[in-house]
Amino acid sequence: MTPRHGKVVHSTPSPLSLETDIPAKTGSISQKLTDSKHVEGDAEQDDDYSNVKYPEPWKYEKWFLGGYGQKRMLKFKKPKTMYYAINLFAGVAIMFYGYDQGVMSLVNLNPDYQKRMGIFPTDGNPRNVAALGGIVSVYYGGTLIGALVAGSLADRCGRIKAVIFGAMWAFVGAVLQASSYNITWMCCARVIAGVGVGAIDCVIPVWSAEVSSHQARGAFLAIEFFMNIGGLALAYWIEYFAFFNPNKEMAWRTPLALQIVFVIVIGIGINFFPESPRWLMKVGREEESRNVLKATRDGDVEAELNGIKKIVKFELETSTSNHYYAMLFPKDKYSRQLRWRVILAVWLQVLQEAVGIGVITVYAVDLFKNAGFEEELSKLLAGFNNISYMFSVIFAVFTLDRYGRRSTMVWGAAAMALILLIAGFLDKYAQIPGPSQKKYGAGVVAFTFLYTATFGATWLTTPWLYPTEIFPLNVRAKGGAWSVVGWSIGNGIVTMITPFLFQAISYGTLFLFFGLNIFCIPFIILIYPETAGRSLEQMDTFFEHGDSWNVFKSS
């Protein structure tokens, strides 16, 4: 079915970026993106913005620190320089997300840390194993809460204030983690830090996409996730070298304290960047919205400004559906479409964790130790695996756009299933002492590297990209929040049960995740429509007319 509005300028958004889908230059009103239900009629109707009733400012907005200021905003001679600055800053925030996710990988192995938390030793002690996994997993309860709060806060008082809100929580969480002296203290600190990271992870992508005009999408996609996994690798190597500190207490407190550096840069730095022009327009600050567009776009910005007005008008008209409760418990056909999209976004993030990447990123050292390697060598191998993981992300630029989202995920899951199956058999024999043990252990390492690289090239990016392409513009920020909710649920479950799995079924853990990869494939084939090459408008049409969960019947 063809779109109703004529030619649509489409571009593929980066995985963590939520694109506004408004081209910087358009030749006519019919070329501006709007929701498929909003525009019907002639150009005169489209230009009628005088009756837009902007909401009153949120009464609690003044209580939130920071915010956008035209005078303190960074000034550059060329808008392209501002574009690079925005994306670099967003990349730092994404790197912090990776750092914070990976910082516990070697902290968990520090004997001083385990003694402080009252969970030493972990070998053969089910209670301590459960506590170790619990400390890691409670963090994701915080990210779930933070994403939901920030998704709403970003619409009420602006993207910048929402990010500062998250940075404050992350700062407190980092200080408490670095100074913790018992397991209760650490668990509370992890939840608080999670709230902050969930808020930042939810809002930064929305802000960066709405402020910047993305033109080099494939390159920025690679940079985003390169920096994300770079943060994870950075956390690991800092911990690795800190482990040689004779003061074993500082060896685990230092990496946790370094989170503060990221948080200060994010919380203070974002005040010098422009606010989202779409949010400024939504609250009636049209002139400021125009100034932001002039600072971040080349050429005339009036066409894009009018496009934003049209989107804002529709958003205000459908404001009753722009709530979490309405998205889950719909009362009309439009809201029911949103609920299905929420299910798709959340479930895809859960499936991403089901393929097993959390086992490698957090518990790689345990995996290599079980395969017969000494602890010191296992730590080195895990660190190099993170570096390999980081560079594998570059392949996503080619796989996502050339082969589409569905094919990339299907073949990725099939390949990872095969890799895990072979690695499971190799790990079985690597745990048997004998002359061939090292050969089998080397095979486990090789296939672990191959598995991680395959995930980086296929499944790492898509679950973050997909929600940006299936949610309408008026609920896209909250759609991103739902995606983080799914990510939190999946990560929380996997990090909680993995220590049990390694001790209970050992190499059988790899067989389990082999089965889960196979389990994921039918879902991708049957319920996830292809979004590559389709505009937001076309996706709206698909969901509007689709009356079945089966994409083959809804096509």
Residue pairs with C-beta under 8 A, 6 or more apart in sequence:
1 538
1 541
1 545
3 36
3 535
3 537
3 538
3 541
4 36
4 39
4 40
4 537
4 541
5 30
5 31
5 32
5 33
5 34
5 36
5 39
5 537
6 28
6 30
6 31
7 30
7 31
8 31
8 33
8 535
8 537
8 538
9 23
9 26
9 31
9 33
9 535
10 21
10 533
10 534
10 535
10 536
11 19
11 21
11 214
11 217
12 217
12 218
12 221
12 400
12 401
12 465
12 532
13 19
13 21
13 209
13 214
13 217
13 465
13 468
13 469
14 209
14 214
14 217
14 220
14 221
14 224
14 465
15 221
15 224
15 225
15 396
15 460
15 461
15 462
15 464
15 465
15 468
16 90
16 94
16 204
16 205
16 224
16 225
16 228
16 464
17 90
17 205
17 208
17 209
17 214
17 220
17 224
17 468
18 205
18 206
18 209
18 210
18 467
18 468
18 476
18 477
18 480
19 209
19 214
19 468
20 209
20 210
20 278
20 308
20 311
20 473
21 33
21 473
21 535
21 536
22 32
22 33
22 304
22 307
22 308
22 311
23 31
23 32
23 33
23 304
24 213
24 297
24 298
24 299
24 301
24 304
25 299
25 300
25 303
25 304
26 32
26 303
26 304
26 307
28 43
29 43
29 46
29 47
29 306
30 43
32 303
32 304
32 306
32 307
32 310
33 307
33 311
33 473
33 535
33 536
33 537
34 307
34 310
34 311
34 314
34 537
35 311
35 314
35 472
35 473
35 474
35 537
35 540
36 537
36 540
36 541
36 544
37 314
37 334
37 540
37 544
38 310
38 313
38 314
38 317
39 45
39 46
39 310
46 310
47 306
49 306
49 309
49 310
49 313
52 309
52 312
52 313
52 316
53 316
54 282
54 283
54 284
54 316
55 282
55 283
55 316
57 283
58 156
58 157
60 156
60 157
61 156
61 157
61 158
61 161
64 153
64 157
64 161
64 164
64 165
65 161
65 164
65 165
65 168
66 160
66 161
66 164
66 267
66 270
66 271
67 157
67 158
67 160
67 161
67 164
67 271
67 275
68 158
68 160
68 271
68 274
68 275
68 280
68 288
69 271
70 288
70 291
72 271
72 272
73 272
73 273
73 274
73 295
74 82
74 85
74 272
74 273
75 295
76 82
76 85
76 295
79 213
79 294
79 295
79 296
79 297
79 298
80 298
82 212
82 274
82 295
82 296
83 212
83 213
83 215
83 296
85 273
86 208
86 211
86 212
86 273
86 274
86 296
87 208
87 212
87 220
87 223
89 208
89 269
89 270
89 273
90 204
90 205
90 207
90 208
90 224
91 223
91 224
91 227
92 227
92 262
92 265
92 266
92 269
93 163
93 200
93 204
93 262
93 266
94 204
94 224
94 225
94 227
94 228
94 231
95 227
95 228
95 230
95 231
95 234
95 262
96 170
96 197
96 200
96 231
96 259
96 262
96 263
96 266
97 197
97 200
97 201
97 228
97 231
98 227
98 228
98 229
98 230
98 231
98 232
98 233
98 234
98 235
99 231
99 232
99 234
99 235
99 258
99 259
99 262
100 170
100 193
100 197
100 231
100 235
100 259
100 262
101 231
101 232
101 361
101 491
102 231
102 232
102 233
102 235
102 236
102 361
102 362
102 386
103 235
103 239
103 255
103 256
103 259
104 135
104 136
104 139
104 362
105 235
105 236
105 239
105 361
105 362
105 363
105 364
105 365
105 382
106 236
106 239
106 240
106 243
106 252
106 255
106 365
106 379
107 113
107 239
107 252
107 255
107 256
108 114
108 132
108 135
108 136
108 362
109 365
109 375
109 379
110 243
110 248
110 251
110 252
111 120
111 248
112 248
112 249
112 251
112 252
113 252
114 120
114 121
114 122
114 128
114 132
116 180
116 181
116 182
116 249
117 131
117 135
117 182
117 183
117 186
118 131
118 182
118 183
119 128
119 131
119 132
119 135
119 183
120 128
121 128
122 128
122 129
122 132
122 499
123 503
124 503
126 500
126 503
129 499
129 500
129 503
130 499
130 500
131 183
132 499
133 495
133 496
133 497
133 498
133 499
133 500
134 187
134 496
135 183
135 186
135 187
135 190
136 190
136 362
136 495
136 496
137 491
137 492
137 493
137 495
137 496
138 187
138 190
138 191
138 194
138 492
139 190
139 191
139 193
139 194
139 197
139 492
140 194
140 487
140 488
140 489
140 491
140 492
140 495
141 191
141 194
141 488
141 492
142 173
142 190
142 191
142 192
142 193
142 194
142 195
142 196
142 197
142 198
143 194
143 195
143 197
143 198
143 201
143 484
143 487
143 488
143 491
144 194
144 198
144 484
144 485
144 488
144 489
144 492
145 194
145 195
145 198
146 166
146 169
146 194
146 195
146 196
146 197
146 198
146 199
146 200
146 201
146 202
147 198
147 199
147 201
147 202
147 480
147 481
147 484
147 485
147 488
148 324
148 481
148 485
149 195
149 199
150 162
150 165
150 166
150 198
150 199
150 200
150 202
150 203
150 481
151 202
151 203
151 324
151 477
151 478
151 480
151 481
151 482
152 324
152 478
152 481
153 161
153 162
153 165
153 199
154 162
154 202
154 203
154 206
154 207
154 279
154 477
155 279
155 282
155 322
155 477
155 478
158 275
158 276
158 279
159 203
159 206
159 207
159 210
159 275
159 276
159 279
160 207
160 270
160 271
160 273
160 275
162 199
162 203
163 199
163 200
163 203
163 204
163 207
163 266
163 267
163 270
164 267
164 270
164 271
165 199
166 195
166 196
166 197
166 198
166 199
166 200
166 203
167 196
167 200
167 263
167 264
167 266
167 267
167 270
168 196
168 267
169 192
169 193
169 195
169 196
169 199
170 193
170 195
170 196
170 197
170 200
170 259
170 263
170 266
171 196
171 260
171 263
171 264
171 267
172 192
172 193
172 196
173 189
173 190
173 191
173 192
173 193
173 194
173 195
173 196
173 259
174 193
174 256
174 257
174 259
174 260
174 263
175 257
175 260
176 185
176 188
176 189
176 192
176 193
177 186
177 189
177 190
177 193
177 256
177 259
178 253
178 254
178 256
178 257
178 259
178 260
179 253
180 186
180 189
193 259
194 488
196 263
198 484
198 488
200 266
201 484
202 477
202 480
202 481
202 484
203 477
205 464
205 468
205 480
206 276
206 476
206 477
206 480
207 270
207 276
209 468
210 276
210 277
210 278
210 279
211 273
211 274
211 275
211 276
211 277
211 292
211 296
212 296
213 296
213 297
214 220
218 397
218 401
219 397
221 396
221 397
221 400
221 461
221 465
222 393
222 394
222 396
222 397
225 393
225 396
225 456
225 460
225 461
226 390
226 391
226 393
226 394
228 393
229 386
229 389
229 390
229 393
229 456
229 460
230 390
232 361
232 386
232 389
232 390
233 383
233 386
233 387
233 389
233 390
235 255
236 382
236 383
236 386
237 383
237 386
238 254
238 255
238 258
239 251
239 252
239 255
240 379
240 380
240 383
242 250
242 251
242 252
242 254
242 255
243 251
243 379
244 251
245 251
245 254
274 292
274 295
274 296
275 288
275 292
276 292
277 289
277 290
277 292
277 293
277 296
277 305
277 308
278 289
278 308
278 311
278 312
280 286
280 288
280 289
280 292
281 289
281 305
281 308
281 309
281 312
282 312
282 315
282 316
286 305
286 309
289 305
289 308
290 301
290 305
293 301
293 304
293 305
294 301
297 304
311 473
311 474
314 473
314 474
315 322
315 473
315 474
318 334
318 474
320 326
321 327
321 330
321 332
321 334
321 335
321 338
321 474
321 475
322 474
322 475
322 478
323 478
324 478
324 481
324 482
326 335
326 338
327 335
327 338
327 339
327 342
327 475
327 478
327 482
328 339
328 342
329 339
330 336
330 338
330 339
337 543
337 544
338 471
338 472
338 475
340 543
340 549
341 467
341 470
341 471
341 479
341 543
342 479
342 482
344 466
344 470
344 527
344 528
345 466
345 467
345 470
345 471
345 479
345 482
345 483
345 486
346 482
346 483
346 485
346 486
346 489
347 486
347 523
348 462
348 463
348 466
348 467
348 483
348 486
348 528
349 463
349 483
349 484
349 485
349 486
349 487
349 489
349 490
350 486
350 489
350 490
351 463
351 490
351 520
351 523
351 524
352 459
352 460
352 462
352 463
352 487
352 490
353 487
353 490
353 491
353 493
353 494
354 490
354 494
354 513
354 516
354 517
354 519
354 520
355 413
355 416
355 455
355 459
355 513
355 516
355 517
355 520
356 416
356 420
356 451
356 494
356 513
356 516
356 517
357 452
357 455
357 459
357 460
358 490
358 491
358 494
358 495
358 498
359 367
359 494
359 498
359 501
359 509
359 513
360 367
360 385
360 448
360 451
360 452
361 386
361 389
362 495
362 498
363 498
363 499
363 502
364 378
364 381
364 382
364 385
364 448
365 375
365 378
365 379
365 382
366 378
366 499
366 502
367 427
367 444
367 448
367 502
368 377
368 378
368 381
368 382
368 441
368 444
368 445
368 448
369 375
369 378
370 427
370 430
370 431
370 502
370 506
370 507
371 426
371 427
371 430
371 431
371 440
371 441
371 444
371 445
372 430
372 431
372 437
372 438
372 440
372 441
373 381
373 441
373 445
381 445
385 448
385 449
385 452
388 449
388 452
388 453
389 452
389 453
389 455
389 456
390 456
392 452
392 453
392 454
392 455
392 456
392 457
393 456
393 457
393 460
393 461
395 456
395 457
396 408
396 456
396 457
396 458
396 460
396 461
399 408
399 412
399 457
399 458
400 408
400 461
400 462
400 465
400 532
401 532
403 411
404 530
404 532
404 533
405 462
405 465
405 466
405 528
405 530
405 531
405 532
406 524
406 525
406 528
406 529
406 530
408 458
408 462
409 458
409 459
409 462
409 520
409 524
409 528
410 521
410 524
410 525
411 458
412 454
412 455
412 457
412 458
412 459
413 458
413 459
413 517
413 518
413 520
413 521
413 524
414 517
414 521
415 454
415 458
416 451
416 454
416 455
416 458
416 459
416 517
417 514
417 515
417 517
417 518
419 447
419 450
419 451
419 454
420 447
420 451
420 510
420 511
420 513
420 514
420 517
421 510
421 511
421 514
422 443
422 447
423 443
423 444
423 447
423 448
423 451
423 510
424 507
424 508
424 510
424 511
424 514
426 440
426 441
426 443
426 444
426 447
427 440
427 444
427 506
427 507
427 510
428 507
429 436
429 437
429 440
430 437
430 440
430 441
430 443
430 444
430 507
431 437
431 506
431 507
463 483
463 486
463 487
464 483
466 528
466 531
467 479
467 480
467 482
467 483
468 476
468 479
468 480
469 531
469 534
469 536
469 539
470 479
470 529
470 531
470 539
470 543
471 479
471 480
472 536
472 540
473 536
498 509
501 508
501 509
501 512
502 509
505 512
526 549
526 550
526 551
526 552
527 549
527 550
527 551
528 551
529 539
529 542
529 546
529 551
529 554
529 555
531 539
534 542
542 554
542 555
545 554
546 554
547 553
547 554
548 554
